[in-house]
Amino acid sequence: MDAATIMLLAVVVVLVLLVTFAMWVVFRNLPFTDGDVFRASRLSRGNRLFPTQVAVTPSSVVHYTPHWFGAHEHSIHLAHVASVRVDSRVLFADVVIETTGGSGSIRCTGHHKSDAARMKAIIEQRQSEYYRPEAPLTPAS
């Protein structure tokens, strides 16, 4: 093998590794579930490579942080959400979801302000739906 072939082979190997790395990062950042999923901005601190995600389901709030291998997931049932606080910064907002006890609170940093406000509104709406009493059954006449 001559030097040009070895150089070409090295460039191909580096390109394959870079494409593999890029695909891995893209794959790890896909929404982890269906529904209302909010992803933190990559421009915020701590969210550069694998931004944290928050899903608000009809029964719970899930904080999901992907890692190189695996992920960290923290779930709080809506019945245990005590409060939702939005701390706005210059560019982004932090969302703090306090619990009524047991597990620690969820702190999500680096969300767009509109996403943070929407997240809070959805959580409060889902809590209202959860605690809304069912209409009494009326006998058919």
Protein Blocks (a to p, Z undefined) as FASTA:
>chain_A
ZZklmmmmmmmmmmmmmmmmmmmmmmmmgcfbecjdddddfkbghilmmccdddddfkbc
cdddddfeocddddddfklmmbdcddddfklccdddddfehjacdddehiafklmmmmmm
mmmmmmmmmmpccddddddZZ
